[in-house]
Amino acid sequence: MIQLSLIGIGTGNPDHVTLAAIRTLNAADLVLLPRKGDAKSDLVDLRRLLCRDLLESSSRTRVVEFDLPHRDASADYLGAVDDWHGAIAHVWAELMATHLPAGGRVAMLIWGDPSLYDSSLRIAKRLSAAGQAVEMEVVPGITSLQVLTAEHRIPLNAIAEPVQITTGRRLRERGWPTDAASVAVMLDSGGAFEALPPEGLYIWWGAYLGMDKQSLIDGWLVDVAPSIITHRAALRERHGWIMDAYLLARTPSLTDGQIDTAGG
């Protein structure tokens, strides 16, 4: 039996990793680190750094790296993602069978928190179909949205107002969500907010949140949208990859003191 721990590690800042995450990491027999290609080598480098800094000298945990299967970008999106998840589950099962044939504890380091726009939970559920018996636990982590709002010193919502979390793809295809006063956007391939009428919208944007290269911009969308697009492209060119997120609000109430500080 494999005991699989999905450990949320926040946005790469070691200070954001919880004590529970550190204990679980040190209790693992095996840590699997995915490599996503040279363009995103920083991501595996940060995971390596976390393992180096957080694993105790007495720990018997082994760290094994593997190449993540590529997703077919030419196929239909949902079908391609489904096939990709199946391929990843197959690789996980092979690695577990190879390195822990008698069973044991396996840890995966998940960016942010496994509950928010991450597919690790769905992939893990496929392991049984790949012939691997698994018991799973989740160690929650800090999300990019928590870091975004902390760095901009704002809440997600104004007083008594709803907020919706969505993706760049859905924002571009469907526009502003019905009844949402604030919209948090993740997984944007670039500039989905350009599909919205910019008047009356305020944006708080951040890239590489929690990392040394963190970059922040905020302002009325009509004023700062071109700057965000230009700056984002320059950062992507410089680093070879980019992860960003942003919050949009219909009114300036998140910045003028009319905010709900008593929420969860």
N, C-alpha and C positions, 0 to 999 in steps of 0.2 A: 504494500500500500504506500502511495506517495502522499505526503502531507504538503500541500502547496500553499505558500503564503504569498499573497499579492500585497506588496508593501508600497504604500504611497510615500514618495520621497520629496514632494513639493516641486519647486521649480529649479532645483539644482543647488540651492544654497544649503550647505551642511547645517546651518543654524535652524533651518526649517524642518529638519528630520526629527520626529518625535522619539521620546525614550522607548516607547513601545516598539517602534520600528527598529531601533538599535538592538533591543533585546531579541527580537525575532530574527534579525539578520545574523546575529551571533549564534543563535540556536540552530541555524540551518546547516545541513550537510553539504548543500550545493546551492550556489547562486548562479543563475543563468543571465548573461548580459548580451542583449541583441546588438549587433552592428548594423547600421543603416547605410553604409557606404561612406566614401571619403567626404562628401559634401556635408554630412552631419556627424563627422568624427568627434566634434565637441560633446555630443550627447553621450557617447560611450565613454569618452574621457572623463566626464563628470561622474558617471556611474563607477568607473574605476577609482576615481578619487574618493568617492564615498566609501567604497569597500576598503580602500587602503586606510582611511582615517577612522572608520567606525568599527572595523573588525578588530577584536582584541588579539593580542599576541598569542594568547593561549587557545584561540579559536581553531577548530579543525575544519572550518568551512572552506570548501573548494570553490573557486570562481572559474566558470567556463564561459567563454564567449562563442557566439554563433552568428552566422549571417542570416539576417531576416529575409524571407522570400519577398520578391517584388510583386506589387499589385499591377494587374493588367489595366493600364489607363485607357486602352482602346475599347474595352467592353462596356456594357451598361453598368452604371455606378454600383447599384445594389448587388447585382450578380457578381461583379468583379470583387467587391468587398467580401461577399460570402465565400467565394473560391479562395481568396487570400487568407481569410481566417482559417479555413480548412487546412491550407498548406502550412500555416504557422503551427496549428495544433499538432499536425503530423511531425514537424520538426521537434516541438517540445517533447512529444511522446518518445521519439527516438533518443533524444538526449537523456531523458530520465531513465529509459531502459538500459542505455549504455553505461551511464555513470552511477546509477543506483539500482542495479538489477534486483536487489533484495528489498528495495523500498527505502524510504527515508524522508527527510525534510528538504524541500526545495523552496527557494525564495526567488521572486521576480521583483525587480525594482521598477515601480510604475511612476511615470511623471505625474505630478499633481496628486489626484486622488482617483482610485480605480472606479469610482462611481460616476465621474463626470467626463463624458466624451472620450472614454478609453474603452478599448474592446477586449481587454484582458479577461474580464469575467466571462464574456461570451465565448472566447477561445478556450478558456479552461474547461467550460462545460462540454466541449467537443472531445476532450481527452478520452472519455469513456468509449466514444465511438471509434477512437484510434487504438483501443485495446489497453488503455492505461487506467488502473483503478486509482482514484484521487479523492482525497478529503481536502477541502479548501477553506482557508480563512483569509479575511481581508484586514489589513492594518491601515486605517485611514491616514491621509496626508493633506497638506495644505494645497489648495487649488490656485491656479493662476489668477482667478477672479478675486480671491482673497488678497493676494499680493497686489493686484492692480488697484483695488479700492484702498488698501492700506497706504500704498505709495502716493496715491492722489489725495488721500485723507478724506474720503467720501464713503457714504453707505451705498448699497445697491439700490435702495428705494427711497423715495420721498415719503412723507407722512401718509400712512393709510393707502399708499399707491402700490399696484402690483409691478413686478419685474419679471421678464421672461428671458430665459437663457436659450440661445439658438445658435445656428451655424451661419457662416458667411454664405454658403450655398442657398440655404432656405431664405435668408434675408434678401438675397439677390433675386430669387425666383418668386417670392410671395410678398415682399414688401414688409411694411411695419405690421407686427402682430396685433391682432384685434385686442383692444382694451389694455394694452401694456403701456405704462407711463415711462418705463425704463426698459431697455433691451441690452443684455450682455451678449456679446458676439465672440464666438471662438471658431477655430478651424477655418479662418478666412484666407483663401489663397491670394487675396489682395484687393482691397478697395470695394468690398460689397456695399459699403455705405454710399457709394456713388449712385446706386440704383434708387436712392431715396431723395425726395425733395429736401434740400438741405436747410431751408428756412425754418427757424424755430427749434433746431436740434443742436444739442451740446454734446461733445464727444470727449471722453477720457481714454486715451490710447496708450498702450505700453507694449514694448517688445523685449524679449530676453528677460522677462520679469524675474527678479530675485538673483540674477547673475551679475557679474562684474560689468558686462556690456549693456546693462539695462538702459532703455531709452524711453522717455515719456513725453507726450504732447497732449495738451488739452485746449479747448476753445470752442467757439461756435463753429459748427461743421462747415458753414458757408465760407468761413474765413480760413480754417486750418486744413480742410480736406486735401487741397493740392500739396501742402507741405508734408502731410503724412504719407501720401503716395510717393513723393520724391524721396523722402527720408527713408521710407521702408525699402525702396528699390536700392538705394545706396547701401543700406545695412546688409541686405541680402547679397549684394555683389561683394561686399567686403568680407563677409563671414561664410558665404556659400550656402547658407540656410537661414531661416528666420521662423520664430514662433512669436505670435503677438495675439493680443486680445483687446477688446475695448468695450466701453459702456456708453450707450447713447441715451439721452433723456430729452423729452419733449419740452420741458421747462427748465429754467435755471435753478429750481428749488433745491437741488443738491449742493449748490455752491453759495446760496445766500442765507444760510442758517436755518432755513425752514426744513429741517431734516429730522428723521426719526432716529434718535440715538438709543432708544430703549429696545430695539429689535434684537433678534437672535443673530 
